[in-house]
């Protein structure tokens, strides 16, 4: 089978691998759609030495496909089932694993980290990480639900449980910002989103999102208030992954605001010189970090999407086959790229 591996300095290679055989509790999945995540782009930009432990590993963790072979002890899925692959693999013994919070397991692995990823024609998965994926949704939605949509959904949940005026401000309009804005709209929230990239803003507006590109010559707070009936947001989601985006989020926050932040992973977060921590204190802002999503939240998201007839396939802006992997990554890594880049397989 073909697999895509990083080789450093903005290069990827397509290599041939043996098709694996499933163990007792494993299934083999015929991959149909694979997404390029922001973390894959970080890897793409690294040097060979920086890639480190992921050298020679197949990339990727966003995928959906069809079960084509099962191990002898597999009971909950069968050949022909459509599945979305949950990308963290826990030890299965700790308290976090029993709660479905595999991202906190101290001995976790993930596709593309410590094991081959999903940017291949076939992938092995443990039975319990094969999430049902219905016929009503295209496989491209599985690439969102395996990471960006799940991450956005989990973060928005953290903003559910307090009184609000119905508004939400979304900082950053990359794929997660776009998806989160669509999810918030489906929740009935009045969304105002912004990004410094005009191309990303134009793309968001095209998809019905109330978005704008800030005018550098005017206070951002005033620009937000003009779009929120004179109010400052008390519900904010920073998807930018950038110190200046976080500084903007704190700047525009109203008194008693709740702020959910994603996007940095384990990399050191250097604070912007503009960020004044005293604002967190004086405004009594509740700061909520949000780290991917749990396995139970996948099922919640699936029900939410079906109930609201929601799909993200319209924000796929690039569809490529494996042989065009280098071009696909170059397009996905463009700072002005607004939508999602995916690999497709018949």
WOPERA-V805781 format. One record per pair of residues at least 24 apart in sequence whose C-alpha atoms are under 10 Angstrom apart, sorted by sequence separation. I is the first residue (numbers start at 1). J is the second residue. D is the distance in Angstrom with one decimal. If there is no record, write none. Layout:
BEGIN
i=[I:I]
j=[J:J]
d=[D:D]
END
This chain:
BEGIN
i=[36:37:61:62:63:86:87:152:156:165:166:167:168:169:170:171:172:173:185:233:234:235:236:237:238:239:240:241:247:248:250:251:255:256:315:316:317:318:319:320:321:35:36:37:61:62:86:87:88:151:152:155:156:164:165:166:167:168:169:170:171:172:175:178:179:182:232:233:234:235:236:237:238:239:246:247:250:251:254:255:256:265:314:315:316:317:318:319:320:321:34:35:36:61:85:148:149:150:152:153:154:173:174:178:181:182:233:243:244:246:247:248:249:250:253:255:256:257:258:259:260:261:262:263:265:313:314:315:316:318:319:34:35:36:60:61:148:149:152:153:156:160:173:174:177:178:181:182:221:225:242:243:244:245:247:248:250:253:255:256:257:258:259:260:261:262:263:264:265:312:313:34:35:148:149:151:152:156:172:173:181:220:221:224:241:242:243:244:246:247:251:255:256:257:258:259:260:261:262:263:312:33:34:35:147:148:149:150:151:152:172:175:178:181:220:223:224:242:243:244:246:247:250:251:254:255:256:257:258:259:260:261:262:263:33:34:87:148:149:150:152:153:173:174:181:194:221:222:242:243:244:245:247:250:253:254:255:256:257:258:259:260:261:262:10:12:32:33:34:87:144:148:149:152:153:156:173:178:193:220:221:243:244:253:254:255:10:11:12:31:32:33:144:148:152:192:219:220:221:243:253:10:11:31:32:85:149:178:219:221:250:6:9:10:11:29:30:31:32:149:193:8:9:10:11:29:30:31:144:192:250:7:8:9:10:11:29:30:31:89:191:192:6:7:8:9:10:11:28:29:30:31:89:191:250:6:7:8:9:10:28:29:30:85:87:173:190:5:6:7:8:9:27:28:29:30:85:86:89:172:6:7:8:9:27:28:29:85:86:89:171:6:7:8:9:15:17:27:28:29:85:88:169:170:192:6:7:8:9:27:28:85:86:87:169:191:8:13:15:26:27:28:85:86:87:193:7:14:26:27:85:86:191:192:193:6:13:25:26:27:84:85:86:191:193:195:24:25:26:83:84:85:7:8:12:22:23:24:25:26:27:83:84:85:6:7:21:22:23:24:25:26:82:83:84:85:5:6:7:21:22:23:24:25:61:62:78:81:82:83:84:196:5:6:7:21:22:23:24:25:27:29:30:32:60:61:77:81:82:83:84:195:235:5:6:23:26:27:28:29:31:33:60:61:76:77:81:82:83:194:234:235:236:237:238:4:5:6:22:27:29:30:31:59:60:61:74:75:76:81:82:234:4:5:6:29:30:31:58:59:60:74:77:81:82:237:3:4:5:29:31:57:58:59:63:64:68:70:73:74:76:77:81:3:4:5:29:57:58:61:62:63:67:69:70:71:77:84:169:2:3:4:29:56:57:59:60:61:62:63:65:66:67:70:71:76:83:86:181:3:55:57:58:59:60:61:62:63:65:67:70:82:84:85:180:54:55:57:58:59:60:61:65:67:84:85:88:53:54:55:56:57:58:59:60:83:84:86:87:169:180:53:54:56:57:58:59:60:63:82:84:85:86:87:168:177:53:54:58:59:84:85:86:167:177:178:53:54:57:58:84:85:176:177:54:67:165:169:170:176:177:86:167:168:169:175:176:65:167:168:169:170:171:172:173:174:64:165:167:168:169:170:171:172:173:174:64:66:166:167:168:169:170:171:172:173:64:65:165:166:167:168:169:170:171:172:64:164:165:166:167:168:169:170:171:172:164:165:170:171:172:163:164:171:40:162:163:66:162:172:64:65:171:172:64:65:159:160:171:63:64:159:63:64:65:158:159:171:62:63:64:65:159:171:62:63:64:156:158:170:62:63:64:156:169:62:63:64:156:61:62:63:64:155:35:36:62:63:155:169:34:35:62:63:155:169:33:34:61:62:152:33:34:61:62:176:31:33:34:152:176:31:32:33:29:31:32:30:31:32:168:169:170:171:30:31:168:29:30:31:164:29:30:164:28:29:30:164:28:29:162:27:28:29:162:27:28:161:26:27:28:159:160:26:27:28:159:25:26:27:158:159:19:22:23:25:26:27:29:158:159:19:20:21:22:23:24:25:26:27:158:17:19:20:21:22:23:24:25:26:27:156:157:16:17:18:19:20:22:26:155:156:14:15:17:19:33:34:35:155:14:32:33:34:35:37:154:155:5:32:33:34:35:36:37:155:207:31:32:33:34:35:36:207:33:34:35:32:33:34:37:38:152:5:32:35:37:151:204:4:5:34:35:151:203:3:4:35:3:4:5:3:4:5:3:4:2:3:4:187:2:3:183:186:1:2:3:186:1:2:3:1:183:186:187:1:183:186:186:186:183:159:183:182:183:159:182:183:158:182:158:158:179:155:157:179:155:156:178:203:204:155:200:201:203:204:38:154:155:179:199:200:202:203:38:154:155:175:178:199:200:201:37:38:152:154:155:197:198:199:200:37:151:152:153:154:197:199:200:151:152:153:154:157:175:196:197:198:151:152:175:197:150:151:149:150:151:154:148:149:150:153:154:147:148:150:153:146:147:151:154:146:150:151:153:154:145:150:153:146:149:150:152:150:147:150:153:146:149:150:145:145:145:145:142:145:178:179:174:177:178:174:175:178:149:173:174:175:176:131:141:173:174:175:176:131:137:173:174:175:129:132:133:173:174:175:128:131:132:144:145:131:134:137:144:133:137:141:142:143:144:132:136:141:142:143:131:140:141:142:134:137:140:141:144:136:137:138:140:141:137:138:139:140:136:137:138:140:141:137:140:140:104:103:103:103:104:101:102:103:101:102:103:148:100:101:102:100:101:99:100:101:99:100:101:144:97:99:100:143:96:97:143:144:143:140:143:121:140:120:140:119:140:88:140:88:139:88:119:86:88:86:87:86:86:84:120:121:39:119:121:38:39:120:39:63:62:63:65:35:63:44:35:45:34:44:45:33:34:44:33:33:41:45:40:41:44:41:42:36:40:41:36:40:41:38:37:38:36:37:35:36:38:37:36:37:35:36:37:35:36:34:35:36:14:34:35:13:14:33:34:35:13:14:33:34:14:32:33:34:13:14:31:32:33:12:13:31:32:33:11:12:31:32:11:12:30:31:10:11:30:12:4:11:12:3:4:10:11:2:5:6:10:2:4:3:4:10]
j=[60:61:85:86:87:110:111:176:180:189:190:191:192:193:194:195:196:197:209:257:258:259:260:261:262:263:264:265:271:272:274:275:279:280:339:340:341:342:343:344:345:60:61:62:86:87:111:112:113:176:177:180:181:189:190:191:192:193:194:195:196:197:200:203:204:207:257:258:259:260:261:262:263:264:271:272:275:276:279:280:281:290:339:340:341:342:343:344:345:346:60:61:62:87:111:174:175:176:178:179:180:199:200:204:207:208:259:269:270:272:273:274:275:276:279:281:282:283:284:285:286:287:288:289:291:339:340:341:342:344:345:61:62:63:87:88:175:176:179:180:183:187:200:201:204:205:208:209:248:252:269:270:271:272:274:275:277:280:282:283:284:285:286:287:288:289:290:291:292:339:340:62:63:176:177:179:180:184:200:201:209:248:249:252:269:270:271:272:274:275:279:283:284:285:286:287:288:289:290:291:340:62:63:64:176:177:178:179:180:181:201:204:207:210:249:252:253:271:272:273:275:276:279:280:283:284:285:286:287:288:289:290:291:292:63:64:117:178:179:180:182:183:203:204:211:224:251:252:272:273:274:275:277:280:283:284:285:286:287:288:289:290:291:292:41:43:63:64:65:118:175:179:180:183:184:187:204:209:224:251:252:274:275:284:285:286:42:43:44:63:64:65:176:180:184:224:251:252:253:275:285:43:44:64:65:118:182:211:252:254:283:40:43:44:45:63:64:65:66:183:227:43:44:45:46:64:65:66:179:227:285:43:44:45:46:47:65:66:67:125:227:228:43:44:45:46:47:48:65:66:67:68:126:228:287:44:45:46:47:48:66:67:68:123:125:211:228:44:45:46:47:48:66:67:68:69:124:125:128:211:46:47:48:49:67:68:69:125:126:129:211:47:48:49:50:56:58:68:69:70:126:129:210:211:233:48:49:50:51:69:70:127:128:129:211:233:51:56:58:69:70:71:128:129:130:236:51:58:70:71:129:130:235:236:237:51:58:70:71:72:129:130:131:236:238:240:70:71:72:129:130:131:54:55:59:69:70:71:72:73:74:130:131:132:54:55:69:70:71:72:73:74:130:131:132:133:54:55:56:70:71:72:73:74:110:111:127:130:131:132:133:245:55:56:57:71:72:73:74:75:77:79:80:82:110:111:127:131:132:133:134:245:285:56:57:74:77:78:79:80:82:84:111:112:127:128:132:133:134:245:285:286:287:288:289:56:57:58:74:79:81:82:83:111:112:113:126:127:128:133:134:286:57:58:59:82:83:84:111:112:113:127:130:134:135:290:57:58:59:83:85:111:112:113:117:118:122:124:127:128:130:131:135:58:59:60:84:112:113:116:117:118:122:124:125:126:132:139:224:58:59:60:85:112:113:115:116:117:118:119:121:122:123:126:127:132:139:142:237:60:112:114:115:116:117:118:119:120:122:124:127:139:141:142:237:112:113:115:116:117:118:119:123:125:142:143:146:112:113:114:115:116:117:118:119:142:143:145:146:228:239:113:114:116:117:118:119:120:123:142:144:145:146:147:228:237:114:115:119:120:145:146:147:228:238:239:115:116:119:120:146:147:238:239:117:130:228:232:233:239:240:150:231:232:233:239:240:130:232:233:234:235:236:237:238:239:130:231:233:234:235:236:237:238:239:240:131:133:233:234:235:236:237:238:239:240:132:133:233:234:235:236:237:238:239:240:133:233:234:235:236:237:238:239:240:241:234:235:240:241:242:234:235:242:112:234:235:139:235:245:138:139:245:246:139:140:234:235:246:139:140:235:140:141:142:235:236:248:140:141:142:143:237:249:141:142:143:235:237:249:142:143:144:236:249:143:144:145:237:143:144:145:146:237:118:119:145:146:238:252:118:119:146:147:239:253:118:119:146:147:237:119:120:147:148:262:118:120:121:239:263:119:120:121:118:120:121:120:121:122:258:259:260:261:121:122:259:121:122:123:256:122:123:257:122:123:124:258:123:124:257:123:124:125:258:124:125:258:124:125:126:257:258:125:126:127:258:125:126:127:258:259:120:123:124:126:127:128:130:259:260:121:122:123:124:125:126:127:128:129:260:120:122:123:124:125:126:127:128:129:130:259:260:120:121:122:123:124:126:130:259:260:119:120:122:124:138:139:140:260:120:138:139:140:141:143:260:261:112:139:140:141:142:143:144:262:314:139:140:141:142:143:144:315:142:143:144:142:143:144:147:148:262:116:143:146:148:262:315:116:117:146:147:263:315:116:117:148:117:118:119:118:119:120:119:120:119:120:121:304:120:121:301:304:120:121:122:305:121:122:123:122:304:307:308:123:305:308:309:310:308:286:310:310:311:288:311:312:288:312:289:290:311:288:290:312:289:290:312:337:338:290:335:336:338:339:174:290:291:315:335:336:338:339:175:291:292:312:315:336:337:338:175:176:290:292:293:335:336:337:338:176:290:291:292:293:336:338:339:291:292:293:294:297:315:336:337:338:292:293:316:338:292:293:292:293:294:297:292:293:294:297:298:292:293:295:298:292:293:297:300:293:297:298:300:301:293:298:301:295:298:299:301:300:298:301:304:298:301:302:298:299:301:302:302:305:338:339:335:338:339:336:337:340:312:336:337:338:339:295:305:337:338:339:340:296:302:338:339:340:295:298:299:339:340:341:295:298:299:311:312:299:302:305:312:302:306:310:311:312:313:302:306:311:312:313:302:311:312:313:306:309:312:313:316:309:310:311:313:314:311:312:313:314:311:312:313:315:316:313:316:319:291:291:292:293:294:292:293:294:293:294:295:340:293:294:295:294:295:294:295:296:295:296:297:340:294:296:297:340:294:295:341:342:342:340:343:322:341:322:342:322:343:292:344:293:344:294:325:293:295:294:295:295:298:298:343:344:263:343:345:263:264:345:265:342:342:343:345:316:344:326:319:329:319:329:330:319:320:330:320:321:329:333:329:330:333:332:333:328:332:333:329:333:334:332:332:333:332:333:332:333:340:340:340:341:340:341:342:341:342:341:342:343:322:342:343:322:323:342:343:344:323:324:343:344:325:343:344:345:325:326:343:344:345:325:326:344:345:346:325:326:345:346:326:327:345:346:326:327:346:329:322:329:330:322:323:329:330:322:325:326:330:323:325:325:326:333]
d=[6.9:7.9:8.0:8.2:8.8:9.2:5.8:6.1:7.5:8.9:5.9:5.8:6.3:5.5:6.6:6.6:7.9:8.4:8.4:6.9:5.8:6.2:6.3:6.0:6.5:6.0:8.9:8.9:8.1:9.8:9.9:7.9:9.4:9.2:5.1:4.5:6.0:6.2:5.7:6.1:6.7:7.5:8.4:7.3:8.1:7.3:9.2:9.1:9.6:7.7:7.7:8.7:9.7:9.7:9.0:8.5:7.5:8.2:8.1:8.9:9.7:9.0:9.5:9.0:9.8:8.7:8.9:8.9:7.8:8.2:8.5:8.2:8.3:9.4:8.4:6.5:7.5:8.5:9.9:9.3:9.8:9.9:8.8:6.2:6.0:8.3:8.3:6.4:8.7:9.5:7.6:7.8:7.2:5.6:9.7:9.9:8.7:9.3:9.4:8.7:9.8:9.8:7.1:6.5:10.0:8.6:9.6:7.2:9.9:8.1:8.6:8.6:9.6:8.2:8.9:9.9:9.2:7.4:8.9:7.0:8.4:7.7:8.9:9.5:7.7:9.8:9.4:9.1:7.2:10.0:9.9:7.9:5.1:9.5:9.2:8.7:7.0:6.7:6.9:6.9:8.4:9.8:6.1:9.5:9.2:9.9:9.5:7.5:8.8:8.7:8.2:6.5:7.9:8.9:6.3:8.1:8.7:9.1:8.0:5.8:7.2:5.8:6.0:6.2:6.2:6.3:8.6:9.3:9.4:9.9:8.8:5.5:6.4:5.3:9.5:9.6:5.1:7.5:8.8:6.9:6.9:7.7:9.8:7.3:8.9:8.9:5.4:5.7:9.7:4.9:7.7:4.5:5.1:4.9:4.7:5.0:4.6:5.0:5.4:8.3:9.3:8.3:4.4:9.4:9.0:9.0:9.5:9.5:8.8:8.9:9.2:9.9:8.8:8.9:9.9:9.4:9.8:8.8:5.1:8.7:7.9:7.9:7.0:9.6:6.8:6.4:5.2:6.3:6.2:5.8:5.7:5.9:6.5:9.2:5.6:6.9:8.9:9.7:6.1:9.5:9.9:7.1:8.9:9.4:9.6:9.2:7.0:8.7:8.8:8.9:7.7:9.9:9.6:7.3:7.9:9.1:6.9:7.2:8.6:7.4:8.3:6.5:8.7:8.1:8.8:9.9:7.5:5.7:9.0:9.1:8.8:7.4:7.1:8.0:8.8:9.7:7.3:8.1:9.1:8.0:5.0:9.1:8.1:9.9:8.2:10.0:9.5:9.8:7.2:6.9:6.0:6.8:8.8:8.7:9.4:7.8:9.8:7.0:8.4:8.4:7.7:8.5:6.5:6.0:4.7:9.0:9.8:10.0:9.6:9.6:9.3:9.1:9.1:5.1:7.9:9.9:8.5:4.3:7.4:8.4:10.0:7.7:6.9:4.8:9.3:8.3:5.4:6.6:8.5:7.2:8.3:9.2:6.3:5.5:7.1:9.4:6.0:5.2:8.7:9.2:9.7:7.8:7.1:7.9:6.7:5.6:8.0:9.7:9.7:5.4:6.1:9.7:8.4:9.1:9.6:6.2:9.7:5.4:4.9:9.8:8.5:4.4:6.1:9.5:9.3:8.7:8.8:9.3:9.2:8.7:4.3:7.0:10.0:5.9:5.6:9.0:9.8:8.9:9.6:9.9:8.9:7.7:4.3:10.0:6.6:5.8:7.2:7.5:9.6:7.8:9.9:9.4:5.8:7.9:9.8:9.5:9.5:7.6:5.0:8.9:9.3:8.3:9.9:8.9:9.2:8.1:9.5:8.1:9.9:5.7:6.3:9.8:8.9:7.6:9.6:10.0:7.1:9.8:8.9:8.7:4.3:8.5:9.5:5.2:9.6:9.7:8.2:9.2:6.2:6.0:6.0:6.6:9.9:9.6:9.3:7.9:9.7:7.8:5.3:9.5:8.3:5.1:6.9:9.7:9.9:8.4:7.9:5.5:8.6:9.2:6.0:6.1:9.7:9.1:9.5:7.2:8.0:4.3:7.1:8.2:7.6:5.6:5.1:8.9:8.1:7.3:8.3:6.3:5.3:5.2:5.4:6.8:8.9:5.3:6.4:9.4:8.8:7.0:7.9:8.8:5.4:7.8:5.1:5.2:7.5:8.8:9.7:9.5:8.5:4.7:5.8:9.5:7.8:7.2:9.9:8.5:8.9:8.7:6.8:8.6:8.3:9.0:9.6:9.7:9.4:5.2:7.0:9.9:6.3:4.7:9.5:8.8:9.9:6.1:7.8:9.3:9.9:8.5:9.0:9.4:9.9:9.8:6.4:6.5:7.2:9.0:7.6:5.2:8.0:9.9:8.6:9.8:9.8:9.4:9.8:9.3:5.9:7.7:10.0:8.7:9.3:9.6:9.5:7.4:5.5:9.2:9.0:8.2:8.1:8.1:6.7:9.7:8.3:4.7:7.1:9.0:9.9:9.7:8.4:4.7:9.0:6.5:7.8:9.0:7.7:10.0:8.9:5.4:5.6:8.3:9.9:9.3:6.0:8.2:9.5:9.1:9.2:9.6:9.4:9.3:9.1:9.2:9.8:5.8:6.1:9.2:9.7:6.3:9.0:9.3:8.8:6.4:9.5:9.5:9.8:9.6:8.5:8.4:8.4:9.5:7.9:8.5:9.2:9.9:7.8:9.2:8.3:5.7:6.9:8.1:9.7:9.6:9.6:9.8:8.9:9.9:8.9:9.9:9.5:10.0:9.7:7.9:7.9:6.7:4.8:5.4:8.4:9.8:8.7:9.7:8.7:8.7:9.1:8.0:8.5:6.8:9.6:6.7:4.7:4.7:5.0:7.6:9.3:9.7:5.4:8.8:10.0:9.8:6.0:9.8:10.0:5.1:4.8:6.4:5.2:8.0:7.7:8.8:6.9:9.4:8.8:7.5:6.8:8.7:7.0:7.0:5.5:8.7:9.5:9.8:9.7:9.0:5.9:8.0:9.4:8.4:7.1:8.2:6.2:8.3:7.6:6.3:8.3:7.5:8.2:9.5:9.7:8.7:10.0:7.2:6.6:9.7:9.9:5.7:9.9:9.1:10.0:9.1:9.8:6.6:7.8:9.9:9.2:9.7:6.2:9.2:8.9:9.8:9.1:6.2:8.3:8.8:7.6:8.8:9.7:7.7:9.2:9.2:6.5:7.3:6.5:6.0:6.2:6.7:7.5:7.5:9.2:9.4:9.2:7.6:4.9:4.8:4.9:4.6:5.3:7.5:9.7:8.8:8.4:9.1:6.7:5.5:6.3:6.0:5.7:4.5:8.0:8.9:7.9:8.4:8.7:7.4:8.3:7.1:6.0:8.3:6.7:8.8:9.0:9.4:9.1:9.1:7.2:10.0:8.9:9.8:9.5:9.7:9.2:7.3:9.5:7.1:6.5:9.9:5.9:9.9:9.5:9.0:8.1:8.2:7.7:6.5:8.2:8.4:8.4:9.9:8.0:7.9:9.7:9.1:5.1:9.9:8.4:6.8:9.9:6.0:6.3:9.3:9.8:8.6:7.4:4.8:9.6:9.2:8.4:4.7:8.3:9.2:7.5:8.5:7.0:8.7:8.1:7.6:9.2:8.9:7.9:6.5:9.6:8.9:7.1:8.4:5.1:9.1:9.7:9.0:9.5:6.4:7.4:6.2:9.0:9.0:8.6:7.8:8.7:9.5:7.8:9.9:9.8:8.6:9.2:8.5:9.7:9.5:9.7:7.2:8.0:9.1:5.5:9.0:9.9:9.5:9.8:9.5:6.3:5.4:9.9:8.5:4.8:7.1:10.0:5.4:7.0:9.0:6.7:5.3:9.3:9.6:5.8:6.3:9.7:8.3:4.7:7.4:8.5:5.8:6.5:9.9:6.6:5.5:9.0:9.7:9.7:5.5:6.3:9.6:6.6:8.7:4.4:6.2:8.6:7.6:9.7:9.4:8.8:6.0:5.3:9.9:9.3:8.8:7.2:8.6:8.0:9.6:6.4:9.5:9.2:5.8:8.8:9.9:7.0:8.9:6.8:7.6:7.7:8.1:8.7:9.5:8.6:9.5:8.5:9.9:9.6:9.3:9.7:9.7:8.1:6.9:8.8:9.5:9.6:7.6:9.7:9.4:9.9:9.2:9.2:8.7:7.9:6.2:9.2:9.9:5.8:7.5:9.5:9.1:9.9:7.7:9.3:6.6:5.8:9.8:8.7:8.5:9.2:7.8:8.4:9.4:8.4:8.8:8.2:5.1:9.7:8.1:7.6:5.6:7.3:9.5:6.6:9.2:7.8:9.2:8.7:9.3:9.7:8.9:7.8:8.3:9.1:9.9:9.1:9.6:9.0:9.6:8.7:9.1:8.8:9.6:8.7:8.9:8.2:8.2:5.7:9.5:5.7:6.5:8.4:4.1:9.7:9.2:5.5:6.9:9.6:8.9:6.9:5.9:8.8:8.8:5.8:8.5:10.0:7.1:9.0:9.8:8.9:9.8:8.6:6.7:9.3:8.0:9.5:10.0:8.3:8.5:9.9:8.8:9.3:9.9:7.4:8.5:9.1:8.1:9.6:8.4:9.9:7.2:8.2:9.2:9.3:9.4:8.0:5.6:9.2:9.8:6.4:9.1:9.1:7.3:8.0:8.6:9.6:6.3:8.9:7.9:8.8:8.2:8.2:9.9:8.3:6.0:6.9:8.2:8.8:9.5:9.0:7.1:8.2:8.2:8.1:7.6:4.7:9.8:7.8:9.7:9.1:5.5:6.3:6.9:8.1:7.1:7.9:7.9:8.0:9.7:8.1:9.6:9.2:9.7:4.4:8.4:9.2:8.9:6.8:5.3:9.3:5.7:8.9:6.9:8.0:9.3:8.3:8.0:9.1:6.9:9.4:9.3:8.9:9.6:7.9:9.3:9.6:9.3:7.2:9.6:9.0:8.7:10.0:6.3:6.8:9.9:9.2:9.7:9.9:9.4:9.6:6.9:9.6:8.0:8.1:9.3:7.2:9.9:7.8:8.1:9.9:10.0:8.5:9.6:9.1:9.8:8.0:8.8:9.1:9.9:8.7:10.0:7.8:6.7:9.3:8.6:10.0:9.9:5.7:5.6:9.4:9.9:9.8:7.2:6.9:6.1:8.0:9.7:9.8:9.0:8.6:9.5:9.5:7.8:8.6:9.5:9.3:7.9:9.0:9.2:7.3:8.2:8.4:9.5:9.9:9.5:8.8:9.1:8.0:6.4:9.4:9.6:9.7:9.0:5.9:9.6:9.2:9.2:7.7:6.0:9.8:9.1:8.8:8.1:5.9:9.7:7.0:9.1:8.7:9.5:9.6:9.4:7.4:9.9:9.5:9.0:7.9:9.8:9.3:7.9:7.7:7.9:9.7:9.8:9.0:7.5:7.7:6.9:9.5:9.9:9.5:5.0:7.7:5.8:6.8:8.6:5.3:8.4:8.8:6.4:9.7:8.6:9.8:8.6:9.1:9.3:9.9:9.7:9.8:9.9:7.9:9.6:9.6:8.9:9.9:8.2:7.6:8.4:9.1:9.9:8.3:9.8:9.0:9.2:9.7:9.7:9.0:9.0:9.4:7.0:8.3:9.4:9.6:9.8:9.3:8.1:7.8:8.8:9.3:9.8:8.8:9.4:9.3:9.4:9.5:9.4:10.0:9.8:9.5:9.8:9.7:7.5:9.9:9.4:9.7:9.0:9.8:9.8:7.2:8.5:8.7:8.9:8.3:7.4:8.6:8.6:9.6:5.8:7.6:9.2:9.6:8.6:8.7:8.2:7.2:9.7:10.0:9.3:9.9:8.3:7.3:8.5:7.2:5.8:9.3:6.1:6.0:8.7:4.4:8.0:7.3:5.4:6.4:9.7:7.2:6.7:5.0:9.0:9.2:9.3:5.6:6.6:7.5:8.2:4.6:8.8:7.6:9.0:9.7:5.8:6.3:7.1:7.5:8.4:4.9:9.0:9.4:5.9:7.1:6.6:6.6:9.6:9.1:9.0:8.5:9.7:9.8:8.1:7.5:8.4:10.0:7.9:9.4:8.3:8.8:7.6:9.7:10.0:7.8:9.2:7.3:9.9:9.4:9.3]
END
